[in-house]
Amino acid sequence: MTYDTLVKTAIEMTKRSYAPYSHFHVGAALLDKNGKVWTGCNVENAAYGPSNCAERTAVFKAVSEGSLEFEAIAIAGGPENADGNPVIEDFCPPCGVCRQVLSEFCTHDFKIVLVNGKGKQKIFTLGELLPESFSLK
C-alpha cells in the first residue's frame, strides 16, 4: 500500500498549524480501519503546556467521533520561512507523548509514515518507535 494521499494531506495540514511561538508547523493525517482520514495540526499556547501536537489532534478528533481503530498516520513538519509559511525540510517523527497516545489506540504494527522535503518517505511501525510500551493493545 502506498501512503501518498495520506502524506499529501499531512503536508497540507502544516498550513493550518498555529505555531506563533516555535514557528515549527506540523501536520498529520490519520487513517482509520474504515478508510476515513482524520487530520490534525499543532496548536500552540503561550503557556506551552496546553499546546497540542498534530498527531494528538488527529487522534482526539477521531476518537471523539467514535473511531477507535487505526491503520496508519502520516506526519510532516518543519520551520516557517520569512513569509511565515511552513517549509518541510527533514523528517518529523512524533514526540514521546504522541507515541504514548498512539499506543493507547493502535497496535504495535500500526504504520507511522514520515516525509521529508524531497518527498522521501520513511515508514516505521509503532512498535519500532515505542518498543516495550505499556498499553491495552
N, C-alpha and C positions, 0 to 999 in steps of 0.2 A: 504494500500500500504506500502511495506517496502522500506526503503531507503538504503539498504545495499550496493548496487553498487555505489550509489552517495557518501556514506560515504567512501568507499574504494578508490574512485577516489580522494576525498578531502585529505585523508591521503597520497596518492601517491604524490599529488601536493606539500605537505610540503617539499619534497625533492628537488623541483625546486626553492624554495624560495631563494631570495638574501637578506640575513639579517646579513651583517658584523658588524652592529652597535648594534642592540638589541640582536642579537643571538637568536631571537624568530622567529620560522618558522611557517607560516600559509598557509594552502591550502584550496581551495574552489571548489565546483562542483555545478554548477547552471543548473537546469533542466528547459527547456523551454516547452511551451504548445505543441510543436510538438515532444517531446521526445528526443530532442538533448541536450547533456550535454556540457556546456561551462565551461572551467577550468580557475583557477587563482591561483596565489601565491603572497605573499607580495614581493615588490621590494623596497628596501630602497635606500636612497641617503644621502650623507654626510650633506647636508643642511636640512635634515629631512622633511621640508615642501613638497618637490617634491616626497616624498615616496608615495607608493600606496599600499593599503591593498589588500589581496587576493580576498575578496568579490567584491570590486570595479573593480579589474582587470577582473574578470569573467563577470560582468555586462557590462563593457565597451567593451569587446571583442564581446559579444553577440549583443549589440546594434549596434556596428559598422558594423556588418554583417547583420543587418536587423531584428534581433529577438527582439521583444518588449513585449512579454507576457511570464510570468514565473510561475512555479508551486511550486518550492522548491529549497533550497540551503543547501548543507551540508558543514560544516566548521570544520576543525581540526587544532590544533596548539599546539605548545609547545616549550620549550627551547631546545637548542642543547646540546649534550653530549660532552665529552672531544675530541671526534673524529670529531666534527662539524656536526654530524647527528641529525636531529630533533627527539625529544622524546615526544610523546603525553602522557601527564600526566592527565590533568584536562580538563574540558570543556572550549571552547574558543569562547565566544559569540562575535558578531560583535560590533565594536565601534559605537559611535553615528553618525559619518559621514556616515559609511556604512549603518546604519539603515535608514538614511535620503535618501541616494541614492536608496536603495531598495524600499522605499516608493514612489519614483518617477515612478517606473515601475511595482510595484507589488501591489496587493490588500491586504487588512487587513488580509485575511485568508491564504495568502502565508505562506508556511511552512519553518521554519528555523530548521535544524537538526544539533545538536551538538553531538560530540562523545568524550569520554574520553579514557584514556589509557587502561581501562579494557573492552573496546568495548561497554560500556553502552551508549545509545542514549537518549538525551532529545530533544523533539520536541516542538517548540513554534510556534505561529503564529506571523506574523509581527505586528499585532495589539496588541499582548501581550507585545512585546518588545519595541514598539514605540506607546503607546496609544495617542490618540488625536493628531495625526500627521497632518501636512499640506501637502497635495499632490493633484494631479489631479485625483487620483484613488479613 
